[in-house]
Amino acid sequence: MKFRILFLSFIVNALFINVSFAQLGFDNVSANLGTIRTTYSESSPYSDYQYSLYPEFQAGGRFFTSFFRWAAYWGYWTDGIDHALPVADMVTYSSKSHIVGFRLAFFPADMAPEWTLPIGIFAGIAHHFVSIHYIGGFGIDGKPGHDFSEYLNTFELGLNTDFSIIGPLGMRAEIHQFFPTAGKQIDKAQKGRRAYKVGLALQF
Protein backbone atom coordinates (compact mmCIF):
# COMPACT_ATOMS: atom_id res chain seq x y z
CA MET A 1 0.00 0.00 0.00
CA LYS A 2 2.81 2.44 0.88
CA PHE A 3 4.53 1.70 -2.46
CA ARG A 4 1.36 2.43 -4.43
CA ILE A 5 0.84 5.74 -2.57
CA LEU A 6 4.45 6.84 -3.11
CA PHE A 7 4.42 5.87 -6.79
CA LEU A 8 1.15 7.68 -7.51
CA SER A 9 2.38 10.72 -5.56
CA PHE A 10 5.56 10.78 -7.64
CA ILE A 11 3.56 10.67 -10.87
CA VAL A 12 1.27 13.52 -9.81
CA ASN A 13 4.18 15.70 -8.71
CA ALA A 14 6.08 15.09 -11.94
CA LEU A 15 3.05 15.98 -14.02
CA PHE A 16 2.57 19.31 -12.30
CA ILE A 17 6.27 20.18 -12.47
CA ASN A 18 6.16 20.05 -16.25
CA VAL A 19 4.60 23.33 -17.42
CA SER A 20 3.90 22.16 -20.94
CA PHE A 21 1.45 19.28 -20.97
CA ALA A 22 1.07 17.06 -23.96
CA GLN A 23 -2.01 14.97 -24.55
CA LEU A 24 -2.31 11.35 -23.58
CA GLY A 25 -1.13 9.54 -26.68
CA PHE A 26 -1.05 6.18 -28.44
CA ASP A 27 2.01 5.96 -30.65
CA ASN A 28 3.77 2.59 -30.42
CA VAL A 29 3.26 -1.17 -30.49
CA SER A 30 5.72 -3.98 -29.97
CA ALA A 31 5.95 -7.76 -30.31
CA ASN A 32 8.35 -9.33 -27.83
CA LEU A 33 9.65 -12.81 -27.16
CA GLY A 34 11.57 -14.11 -24.20
CA THR A 35 11.45 -16.37 -21.19
CA ILE A 36 9.49 -16.28 -17.97
CA ARG A 37 9.90 -18.12 -14.70
CA THR A 38 7.01 -20.51 -14.07
CA THR A 39 5.49 -21.00 -10.64
CA TYR A 40 7.53 -24.10 -9.85
CA SER A 41 10.37 -24.09 -7.32
CA GLU A 42 13.79 -25.65 -7.75
CA SER A 43 13.05 -28.30 -5.14
CA SER A 44 9.73 -29.48 -6.59
CA PRO A 45 9.27 -32.52 -8.88
CA TYR A 46 8.60 -29.93 -11.62
CA SER A 47 12.11 -28.44 -11.35
CA ASP A 48 12.83 -29.24 -15.03
CA TYR A 49 9.97 -26.93 -16.01
CA GLN A 50 10.99 -23.73 -14.22
CA TYR A 51 11.20 -21.60 -17.36
CA SER A 52 8.88 -21.18 -20.29
CA LEU A 53 8.84 -19.40 -23.64
CA TYR A 54 7.00 -16.10 -23.24
CA PRO A 55 5.54 -14.09 -26.14
CA GLU A 56 4.16 -10.66 -25.26
CA PHE A 57 2.42 -7.87 -27.17
CA GLN A 58 2.38 -4.26 -26.01
CA ALA A 59 0.69 -1.01 -27.00
CA GLY A 60 1.29 2.37 -25.46
CA GLY A 61 2.19 6.01 -25.76
CA ARG A 62 2.91 9.27 -24.01
CA PHE A 63 1.37 9.82 -20.59
CA PHE A 64 0.82 13.60 -20.53
CA THR A 65 4.55 14.42 -20.52
CA SER A 66 7.51 13.44 -22.67
CA PHE A 67 9.17 11.52 -19.85
CA PHE A 68 6.21 9.38 -18.74
CA ARG A 69 4.72 6.68 -20.95
CA TRP A 70 1.94 4.17 -20.48
CA ALA A 71 1.73 0.64 -21.82
CA ALA A 72 -0.84 -2.13 -21.79
CA TYR A 73 0.21 -5.69 -22.58
CA TRP A 74 -0.85 -9.29 -23.03
CA GLY A 75 1.48 -12.23 -22.50
CA TYR A 76 1.17 -16.01 -22.43
CA TRP A 77 3.15 -18.96 -21.10
CA THR A 78 2.70 -22.69 -20.73
CA ASP A 79 4.99 -25.12 -18.95
CA GLY A 80 4.75 -27.69 -21.77
CA ILE A 81 4.12 -30.71 -19.54
CA ASP A 82 2.30 -33.36 -21.61
CA HIS A 83 2.96 -36.60 -19.71
CA ALA A 84 2.72 -37.80 -16.12
CA LEU A 85 5.98 -37.31 -14.22
CA PRO A 86 7.63 -40.49 -12.89
CA VAL A 87 7.00 -39.71 -9.23
CA ALA A 88 5.13 -42.20 -7.03
CA ASP A 89 1.84 -41.13 -5.43
CA MET A 90 1.77 -37.79 -7.21
CA VAL A 91 -0.75 -36.19 -9.52
CA THR A 92 0.87 -34.40 -12.46
CA TYR A 93 -0.56 -31.07 -13.55
CA SER A 94 0.29 -28.70 -16.39
CA SER A 95 -0.13 -24.93 -16.04
CA LYS A 96 -0.62 -22.15 -18.54
CA SER A 97 -1.47 -18.52 -18.06
CA HIS A 98 -2.63 -15.43 -19.89
CA ILE A 99 -1.29 -12.24 -18.33
CA VAL A 100 -2.73 -8.78 -18.95
CA GLY A 101 -1.20 -5.71 -17.41
CA PHE A 102 -0.85 -1.96 -17.33
CA ARG A 103 2.27 0.00 -16.45
CA LEU A 104 3.69 3.50 -16.31
CA ALA A 105 7.32 4.09 -17.28
CA PHE A 106 9.58 6.98 -16.38
CA PHE A 107 12.41 7.89 -18.79
CA PRO A 108 14.99 10.07 -16.97
CA ALA A 109 16.85 10.97 -20.21
CA ASP A 110 13.74 12.74 -21.53
CA MET A 111 13.65 14.99 -18.46
CA ALA A 112 17.37 15.41 -17.74
CA PRO A 113 19.64 15.69 -20.82
CA GLU A 114 22.69 14.85 -18.68
CA TRP A 115 21.22 11.37 -18.12
CA THR A 116 22.78 9.47 -21.01
CA LEU A 117 21.26 6.01 -20.54
CA PRO A 118 18.09 5.44 -22.65
CA ILE A 119 16.47 3.34 -19.94
CA GLY A 120 12.89 3.38 -18.75
CA ILE A 121 11.93 2.49 -15.18
CA PHE A 122 8.40 1.18 -14.88
CA ALA A 123 5.87 0.00 -12.34
CA GLY A 124 2.48 -1.53 -12.91
CA ILE A 125 -0.12 -4.14 -12.12
CA ALA A 126 -0.90 -7.44 -13.82
CA HIS A 127 -3.78 -9.90 -13.73
CA HIS A 128 -3.00 -13.59 -14.26
CA PHE A 129 -5.55 -16.04 -15.67
CA VAL A 130 -4.07 -19.41 -14.72
CA SER A 131 -5.44 -22.70 -16.09
CA ILE A 132 -4.25 -25.91 -14.45
CA HIS A 133 -4.88 -29.20 -16.28
CA TYR A 134 -4.73 -32.72 -14.95
CA ILE A 135 -2.20 -34.75 -16.96
CA GLY A 136 -2.01 -38.07 -15.13
CA GLY A 137 -1.04 -39.97 -12.02
CA PHE A 138 -2.77 -40.62 -8.72
CA GLY A 139 -2.35 -39.09 -5.30
CA ILE A 140 -1.54 -40.85 -2.03
CA ASP A 141 -5.28 -41.42 -1.60
CA GLY A 142 -5.42 -43.20 -4.97
CA LYS A 143 -7.55 -40.49 -6.57
CA PRO A 144 -6.83 -38.75 -9.90
CA GLY A 145 -6.60 -35.00 -10.26
CA HIS A 146 -8.95 -32.56 -11.96
CA ASP A 147 -8.75 -29.39 -14.04
CA PHE A 148 -9.21 -26.04 -12.33
CA SER A 149 -8.45 -22.34 -12.75
CA GLU A 150 -7.01 -19.62 -10.53
CA TYR A 151 -6.85 -15.85 -10.84
CA LEU A 152 -4.49 -13.45 -9.12
CA ASN A 153 -3.07 -9.96 -9.24
CA THR A 154 0.54 -8.87 -8.91
CA PHE A 155 2.53 -5.68 -8.84
CA GLU A 156 5.51 -5.43 -11.15
CA LEU A 157 8.71 -3.41 -11.47
CA GLY A 158 11.11 -3.41 -14.37
CA LEU A 159 13.48 -1.77 -16.82
CA ASN A 160 13.26 -1.35 -20.58
CA THR A 161 15.09 0.35 -23.40
CA ASP A 162 14.48 1.01 -27.09
CA PHE A 163 17.04 1.23 -29.88
CA SER A 164 16.24 2.60 -33.33
CA ILE A 165 16.96 0.26 -36.24
CA ILE A 166 15.63 2.15 -39.24
CA GLY A 167 12.95 4.81 -39.47
CA PRO A 168 10.06 4.03 -37.10
CA LEU A 169 11.26 0.47 -36.49
CA GLY A 170 13.24 -0.24 -33.37
CA MET A 171 14.33 -2.97 -30.99
CA ARG A 172 13.08 -3.24 -27.43
CA ALA A 173 14.68 -5.05 -24.50
CA GLU A 174 12.89 -5.47 -21.21
CA ILE A 175 13.03 -7.19 -17.85
CA HIS A 176 10.31 -7.16 -15.23
CA GLN A 177 9.63 -8.85 -11.94
CA PHE A 178 6.31 -9.79 -10.32
CA PHE A 179 5.45 -9.20 -6.67
CA PRO A 180 2.60 -11.09 -4.94
CA THR A 181 -0.32 -9.23 -3.38
CA ALA A 182 -1.94 -12.00 -1.32
CA GLY A 183 -1.03 -14.99 0.80
CA LYS A 184 -2.38 -17.96 -1.15
CA GLN A 185 0.09 -20.59 -2.33
CA ILE A 186 -0.12 -19.51 -5.96
CA ASP A 187 0.42 -15.90 -4.92
CA LYS A 188 3.51 -16.85 -2.94
CA ALA A 189 4.83 -18.59 -6.05
CA GLN A 190 5.01 -15.19 -7.76
CA LYS A 191 7.80 -14.06 -5.45
CA GLY A 192 11.00 -13.63 -7.43
CA ARG A 193 9.35 -14.40 -10.81
CA ARG A 194 10.93 -12.52 -13.70
CA ALA A 195 10.43 -12.23 -17.44
CA TYR A 196 13.19 -11.35 -19.92
CA LYS A 197 12.21 -10.18 -23.40
CA VAL A 198 13.48 -8.67 -26.62
CA GLY A 199 11.36 -7.63 -29.58
CA LEU A 200 10.54 -5.26 -32.37
CA ALA A 201 8.80 -1.94 -31.69
CA LEU A 202 7.01 0.27 -34.18
CA GLN A 203 6.75 3.99 -33.47
CA PHE A 204 4.10 5.91 -35.42
Rosetta silent file (secondary structure, phi, psi, omega in degrees, C-alpha in Angstrom):
SEQUENCE: MKFRILFLSFIVNALFINVSFAQLGFDNVSANLGTIRTTYSESSPYSDYQYSLYPEFQAGGRFFTSFFRWAAYWGYWTDGIDHALPVADMVTYSSKSHIVGFRLAFFPADMAPEWTLPIGIFAGIAHHFVSIHYIGGFGIDGKPGHDFSEYLNTFELGLNTDFSIIGPLGMRAEIHQFFPTAGKQIDKAQKGRRAYKVGLALQF
SCORE:     score description
SCORE:     0.000 S_00000001
   1 L     0.000  -43.715  179.359    0.000    0.000    0.000 S_00000001
   2 H   -61.715  -40.008 -179.897    2.813    2.444    0.876 S_00000001
   3 H   -61.972  -44.251 -179.430    4.527    1.696   -2.455 S_00000001
   4 H   -61.506  -42.675 -179.096    1.359    2.430   -4.428 S_00000001
   5 H   -64.299  -45.002 -179.577    0.841    5.738   -2.573 S_00000001
   6 H   -64.248  -41.751 -178.356    4.454    6.840   -3.107 S_00000001
   7 H   -65.636  -45.184  179.011    4.423    5.872   -6.785 S_00000001
   8 H   -65.345  -37.367  177.684    1.153    7.685   -7.509 S_00000001
   9 H   -63.863  -39.110  179.215    2.379   10.725   -5.561 S_00000001
  10 H   -64.469  -41.207  178.879    5.561   10.780   -7.640 S_00000001
  11 H   -62.172  -48.042 -178.306    3.562   10.674  -10.869 S_00000001
  12 H   -61.089  -45.080 -179.927    1.273   13.516   -9.805 S_00000001
  13 H   -62.303  -42.183 -179.380    4.182   15.705   -8.709 S_00000001
  14 H   -65.149  -36.456  179.712    6.078   15.092  -11.940 S_00000001
  15 H   -65.185  -40.522 -177.291    3.046   15.976  -14.017 S_00000001
  16 H   -79.561  -20.705  175.689    2.566   19.309  -12.304 S_00000001
  17 H   -68.412  -38.195 -178.431    6.270   20.181  -12.469 S_00000001
  18 L   -75.433  118.689 -173.945    6.159   20.053  -16.246 S_00000001
  19 L   -81.932  -15.028 -178.500    4.598   23.335  -17.421 S_00000001
  20 L  -116.453   98.804 -176.943    3.901   22.160  -20.935 S_00000001
  21 L   -82.999  137.498  171.173    1.448   19.284  -20.967 S_00000001
  22 L  -104.278  162.057 -178.922    1.073   17.063  -23.965 S_00000001
  23 L   -76.724  155.072  172.880   -2.008   14.974  -24.551 S_00000001
  24 L   -61.538  126.002 -171.583   -2.308   11.355  -23.577 S_00000001
  25 L  -122.710  164.901  173.081   -1.128    9.540  -26.685 S_00000001
  26 L  -130.969  108.633 -171.142   -1.048    6.184  -28.444 S_00000001
  27 L  -142.644    9.427  178.159    2.012    5.958  -30.647 S_00000001
  28 E  -155.650  150.760  172.902    3.766    2.587  -30.419 S_00000001
  29 E  -135.570  155.953  177.814    3.264   -1.170  -30.494 S_00000001
  30 E  -148.498  151.123  173.586    5.723   -3.984  -29.970 S_00000001
  31 E  -120.124  119.186 -173.237    5.947   -7.756  -30.307 S_00000001
  32 E  -121.017  154.883  178.024    8.350   -9.332  -27.828 S_00000001
  33 E  -142.198  136.365 -179.803    9.647  -12.812  -27.157 S_00000001
  34 E  -166.787 -147.139 -179.679   11.570  -14.110  -24.197 S_00000001
  35 E  -132.478  148.728  178.894   11.453  -16.373  -21.194 S_00000001
  36 E  -132.792  145.643  175.455    9.492  -16.280  -17.970 S_00000001
  37 E   -73.889  132.589  175.704    9.896  -18.117  -14.703 S_00000001
  38 L   -78.730 -171.294 -178.482    7.010  -20.513  -14.074 S_00000001
  39 L   -92.921    9.783 -177.558    5.487  -21.000  -10.637 S_00000001
  40 L   -92.118  142.765  179.098    7.532  -24.105   -9.855 S_00000001
  41 L   -89.881  166.642 -179.039   10.366  -24.089   -7.325 S_00000001
  42 L   -66.542  -27.346 -174.916   13.791  -25.651   -7.752 S_00000001
  43 L   -92.482   -1.711 -177.832   13.046  -28.301   -5.139 S_00000001
  44 L   -84.569  164.014  175.438    9.727  -29.482   -6.588 S_00000001
  45 L   -61.885  -14.862 -179.238    9.269  -32.525   -8.882 S_00000001
  46 L   -93.960   18.353 -172.603    8.599  -29.930  -11.617 S_00000001
  47 H   -61.024  -22.111  177.758   12.106  -28.441  -11.353 S_00000001
  48 H   -78.277   -2.548 -176.649   12.831  -29.240  -15.032 S_00000001
  49 H  -123.186   39.826 -176.548    9.973  -26.930  -16.015 S_00000001
  50 L   -79.034  -19.943 -177.598   10.995  -23.735  -14.217 S_00000001
  51 E  -128.014  148.033 -177.278   11.198  -21.600  -17.356 S_00000001
  52 E  -137.968  152.087  171.953    8.878  -21.176  -20.290 S_00000001
  53 E   -63.400  140.345 -173.405    8.843  -19.398  -23.642 S_00000001
  54 E  -137.438   97.917  171.505    6.998  -16.102  -23.237 S_00000001
  55 E   -82.915  146.687 -179.399    5.539  -14.087  -26.139 S_00000001
  56 E  -147.749  140.616  177.012    4.163  -10.660  -25.259 S_00000001
  57 E  -120.260  135.881 -178.142    2.421   -7.867  -27.172 S_00000001
  58 E  -126.925  153.844  171.137    2.385   -4.256  -26.013 S_00000001
  59 E  -143.416  141.981 -177.609    0.693   -1.013  -27.003 S_00000001
  60 E  -171.209 -168.145 -178.772    1.295    2.375  -25.456 S_00000001
  61 E   178.684 -166.758 -178.261    2.192    6.008  -25.762 S_00000001
  62 E   -70.381  141.373  177.864    2.909    9.271  -24.009 S_00000001
  63 L  -113.649   78.528  177.735    1.372    9.821  -20.587 S_00000001
  64 L    70.793  -38.429 -178.978    0.820   13.604  -20.527 S_00000001
  65 L  -122.541  169.209 -179.642    4.554   14.418  -20.525 S_00000001
  66 L   -74.127  -19.684 -175.551    7.513   13.440  -22.669 S_00000001
  67 L  -105.302    2.516  170.608    9.172   11.519  -19.847 S_00000001
  68 E  -118.286  137.609  177.987    6.215    9.384  -18.738 S_00000001
  69 E  -137.300  146.967  178.038    4.719    6.684  -20.948 S_00000001
  70 E  -106.092  157.532  176.150    1.940    4.171  -20.481 S_00000001
  71 E  -152.665  139.651  171.184    1.734    0.641  -21.818 S_00000001
  72 E  -116.574  144.917 -176.174   -0.842   -2.127  -21.794 S_00000001
  73 E  -145.846  160.541  172.169    0.209   -5.685  -22.579 S_00000001
  74 E  -131.516  132.103  176.686   -0.846   -9.293  -23.026 S_00000001
  75 E  -135.003  165.592 -176.345    1.484  -12.233  -22.499 S_00000001
  76 E  -148.534  141.133  172.713    1.173  -16.010  -22.432 S_00000001
  77 E  -145.981  154.116  173.392    3.147  -18.956  -21.105 S_00000001
  78 E  -143.044  143.640 -175.887    2.701  -22.689  -20.726 S_00000001
  79 L   -77.677  -14.382  175.453    4.993  -25.122  -18.951 S_00000001
  80 L    79.725    7.612  179.471    4.749  -27.694  -21.772 S_00000001
  81 L   -71.896  124.052 -178.391    4.116  -30.708  -19.544 S_00000001
  82 L  -130.549   11.617  178.676    2.296  -33.360  -21.609 S_00000001
  83 L  -148.677  154.698  179.206    2.961  -36.595  -19.707 S_00000001
  84 L   -66.801  133.663  179.601    2.723  -37.802  -16.118 S_00000001
  85 L   -74.902  144.959 -175.835    5.977  -37.310  -14.221 S_00000001
  86 L   -78.037   62.979  178.401    7.629  -40.494  -12.890 S_00000001
  87 L  -124.228  127.242 -176.530    6.997  -39.712   -9.226 S_00000001
  88 L   -66.804  143.318  175.254    5.127  -42.197   -7.033 S_00000001
  89 L    55.491   41.829  179.404    1.843  -41.131   -5.430 S_00000001
  90 L  -137.504  135.339  173.878    1.771  -37.792   -7.212 S_00000001
  91 L   -86.882  131.730  179.181   -0.746  -36.187   -9.519 S_00000001
  92 E   -97.008  129.233  177.001    0.865  -34.396  -12.465 S_00000001
  93 E  -118.987  157.704  172.378   -0.563  -31.067  -13.550 S_00000001
  94 E  -124.311  136.123 -177.077    0.290  -28.701  -16.387 S_00000001
  95 E  -114.341  146.977  170.285   -0.130  -24.933  -16.044 S_00000001
  96 E  -145.869  156.363 -174.444   -0.624  -22.154  -18.542 S_00000001
  97 E  -151.040  137.529  166.204   -1.473  -18.522  -18.057 S_00000001
  98 E   -96.012  136.659  179.366   -2.628  -15.427  -19.893 S_00000001
  99 E  -124.438  126.624  173.517   -1.288  -12.239  -18.326 S_00000001
 100 E  -120.122  140.715 -175.892   -2.731   -8.783  -18.955 S_00000001
 101 E  -152.406  168.041  177.450   -1.204   -5.712  -17.405 S_00000001
 102 E  -138.218  137.095 -179.000   -0.847   -1.961  -17.329 S_00000001
 103 E  -143.072  158.507  172.612    2.273    0.001  -16.448 S_00000001
 104 E  -119.292  131.832 -178.328    3.689    3.503  -16.306 S_00000001
 105 E  -116.234  141.570  178.063    7.316    4.086  -17.284 S_00000001
 106 E  -111.931  126.864 -178.825    9.584    6.976  -16.375 S_00000001
 107 L  -112.890   98.334 -176.411   12.413    7.892  -18.792 S_00000001
 108 H   -57.182  -34.972 -176.495   14.994   10.071  -16.973 S_00000001
 109 H   -64.611  -25.403  179.037   16.847   10.969  -20.207 S_00000001
 110 H   -78.212  -17.335  179.378   13.736   12.736  -21.528 S_00000001
 111 H  -102.974  -34.860 -177.121   13.651   14.986  -18.462 S_00000001
 112 L  -124.269  103.462 -177.544   17.369   15.411  -17.738 S_00000001
 113 L   -55.998  -27.350 -178.902   19.643   15.690  -20.820 S_00000001
 114 L   -72.573  -12.638  176.017   22.690   14.851  -18.685 S_00000001
 115 L   -82.566  110.887 -170.547   21.219   11.372  -18.120 S_00000001
 116 L   -91.461  -15.624 -176.429   22.777    9.468  -21.010 S_00000001
 117 L   -83.755  124.877 -179.646   21.265    6.007  -20.543 S_00000001
 118 L   -82.657   60.515 -174.541   18.092    5.436  -22.651 S_00000001
 119 E  -113.376  137.011  173.798   16.473    3.343  -19.941 S_00000001
 120 E  -102.813  140.822  177.296   12.888    3.382  -18.748 S_00000001
 121 E  -112.415  121.444 -174.016   11.933    2.486  -15.177 S_00000001
 122 E  -127.985  157.984  174.816    8.398    1.182  -14.878 S_00000001
 123 E  -139.510  149.231 -178.584    5.867    0.000  -12.337 S_00000001
 124 E  -168.922 -169.688  177.770    2.482   -1.533  -12.913 S_00000001
 125 E  -128.157  152.845  179.498   -0.124   -4.137  -12.122 S_00000001
 126 E  -140.778  145.731  175.461   -0.902   -7.441  -13.818 S_00000001
 127 E  -114.994  130.521 -175.885   -3.780   -9.898  -13.731 S_00000001
 128 E  -110.145  122.958  173.766   -3.001  -13.588  -14.256 S_00000001
 129 E  -100.789  102.575 -173.021   -5.549  -16.039  -15.675 S_00000001
 130 E  -104.972  125.293  175.498   -4.074  -19.411  -14.719 S_00000001
 131 E  -110.273  129.320 -177.755   -5.444  -22.701  -16.089 S_00000001
 132 E  -120.121  121.365 -173.134   -4.248  -25.912  -14.451 S_00000001
 133 E  -113.196  136.584  176.477   -4.879  -29.199  -16.284 S_00000001
 134 E   -73.653  126.141 -179.152   -4.728  -32.721  -14.948 S_00000001
 135 E  -102.638  -43.171 -178.949   -2.198  -34.755  -16.965 S_00000001
 136 E   171.079  179.147  179.277   -2.007  -38.070  -15.134 S_00000001
 137 L    88.708  169.535 -179.106   -1.040  -39.967  -12.017 S_00000001
 138 L  -133.556  146.440  179.309   -2.770  -40.619   -8.716 S_00000001
 139 L   -77.532 -178.635  179.237   -2.349  -39.091   -5.302 S_00000001
 140 L   -59.118  -31.349  179.614   -1.543  -40.854   -2.026 S_00000001
 141 L   -81.452    0.963  178.489   -5.279  -41.425   -1.595 S_00000001
 142 L    81.868    7.133 -177.662   -5.423  -43.196   -4.966 S_00000001
 143 L   -97.837  147.290  175.930   -7.554  -40.490   -6.572 S_00000001
 144 L   -77.860  172.802  177.861   -6.829  -38.746   -9.895 S_00000001
 145 L   -90.043 -168.782  179.788   -6.597  -34.998  -10.257 S_00000001
 146 L  -154.580  155.105  178.269   -8.946  -32.557  -11.964 S_00000001
 147 L   -73.506  146.731  173.703   -8.747  -29.385  -14.041 S_00000001
 148 E  -159.417  169.641 -178.334   -9.207  -26.040  -12.326 S_00000001
 149 E  -128.126  152.876  175.578   -8.453  -22.340  -12.752 S_00000001
 150 E  -137.888  153.037 -179.616   -7.008  -19.624  -10.530 S_00000001
 151 E  -133.589  139.382  179.928   -6.848  -15.849  -10.835 S_00000001
 152 E  -153.876  162.060  177.634   -4.490  -13.451   -9.124 S_00000001
 153 E  -117.523  147.345  175.943   -3.071   -9.961   -9.244 S_00000001
 154 E  -137.670  155.666  164.997    0.535   -8.866   -8.910 S_00000001
 155 E   -87.127  163.998  175.333    2.534   -5.678   -8.836 S_00000001
 156 E  -147.576  148.504  173.165    5.513   -5.427  -11.152 S_00000001
 157 E  -131.066  149.637  179.625    8.709   -3.410  -11.465 S_00000001
 158 E  -171.935  179.933  178.903   11.114   -3.411  -14.371 S_00000001
 159 E  -129.472  145.358  172.623   13.478   -1.770  -16.821 S_00000001
 160 E  -146.941  164.308  178.337   13.262   -1.354  -20.580 S_00000001
 161 E  -153.374  148.267  178.737   15.093    0.350  -23.397 S_00000001
 162 E  -120.023  140.883  175.659   14.484    1.010  -27.090 S_00000001
 163 E  -126.791  131.036  179.682   17.044    1.230  -29.879 S_00000001
 164 E   -73.018  136.942  175.436   16.240    2.596  -33.325 S_00000001
 165 E  -102.797  -59.390  176.400   16.956    0.261  -36.242 S_00000001
 166 E  -159.420  128.334  179.884   15.631    2.153  -39.239 S_00000001
 167 L    57.112 -130.267 -179.060   12.950    4.808  -39.473 S_00000001
 168 L   -80.812   -3.842 -176.932   10.059    4.026  -37.100 S_00000001
 169 E   -90.518  131.988  179.944   11.261    0.466  -36.494 S_00000001
 170 E  -140.024  178.292  177.238   13.237   -0.244  -33.373 S_00000001
 171 E  -116.201  138.806 -179.323   14.333   -2.971  -30.986 S_00000001
 172 E  -120.547  136.912  173.953   13.082   -3.238  -27.429 S_00000001
 173 E  -124.675  141.852 -172.048   14.680   -5.050  -24.497 S_00000001
 174 E  -154.390  145.731  172.276   12.887   -5.475  -21.206 S_00000001
 175 E  -136.309  135.483  173.655   13.027   -7.186  -17.845 S_00000001
 176 E  -144.508  154.567 -177.262   10.309   -7.156  -15.231 S_00000001
 177 E  -124.670  140.282  178.750    9.626   -8.850  -11.940 S_00000001
 178 E   -92.375  149.020  176.367    6.313   -9.785  -10.325 S_00000001
 179 E  -129.645  128.024 -177.219    5.452   -9.195   -6.672 S_00000001
 180 E   -67.911  154.858  179.401    2.597  -11.094   -4.940 S_00000001
 181 L  -118.657   -5.367 -178.527   -0.316   -9.232   -3.383 S_00000001
 182 L  -139.523 -178.006 -172.655   -1.940  -12.002   -1.325 S_00000001
 183 L  -108.195    5.637  178.066   -1.034  -14.987    0.798 S_00000001
 184 L   -67.573  162.536 -176.420   -2.381  -17.962   -1.147 S_00000001
 185 H   -59.430  -42.444 -178.855    0.092  -20.588   -2.326 S_00000001
 186 H   -69.548  -28.723  175.266   -0.125  -19.514   -5.957 S_00000001
 187 H   -69.172  -42.550  179.264    0.418  -15.896   -4.917 S_00000001
 188 H   -61.570  -30.040 -179.759    3.508  -16.847   -2.935 S_00000001
 189 L   -68.419  -13.682  178.512    4.829  -18.587   -6.052 S_00000001
 190 L   -77.861  -16.300 -177.132    5.005  -15.188   -7.762 S_00000001
 191 L   -61.975  124.118  179.307    7.795  -14.057   -5.455 S_00000001
 192 L    81.223    3.237  179.880   10.996  -13.631   -7.435 S_00000001
 193 L   -74.544  133.641  178.467    9.350  -14.399  -10.807 S_00000001
 194 E  -130.810  157.784  172.641   10.927  -12.517  -13.702 S_00000001
 195 E  -128.070  137.696  178.245   10.428  -12.231  -17.437 S_00000001
 196 E  -121.433  128.349 -173.344   13.193  -11.345  -19.920 S_00000001
 197 E  -142.706  150.205  167.246   12.210  -10.183  -23.402 S_00000001
 198 E  -133.737  154.227 -178.978   13.480   -8.672  -26.622 S_00000001
 199 E  -172.130 -175.912  179.244   11.356   -7.631  -29.575 S_00000001
 200 E  -104.998  136.069 -179.518   10.537   -5.260  -32.370 S_00000001
 201 E  -120.733  139.701  178.604    8.802   -1.945  -31.694 S_00000001
 202 E  -116.102  120.688  179.115    7.007    0.269  -34.177 S_00000001
 203 E  -101.378  131.275 -178.202    6.745    3.990  -33.472 S_00000001
 204 L  -138.577    0.000    0.000    4.103    5.913  -35.421 S_00000001
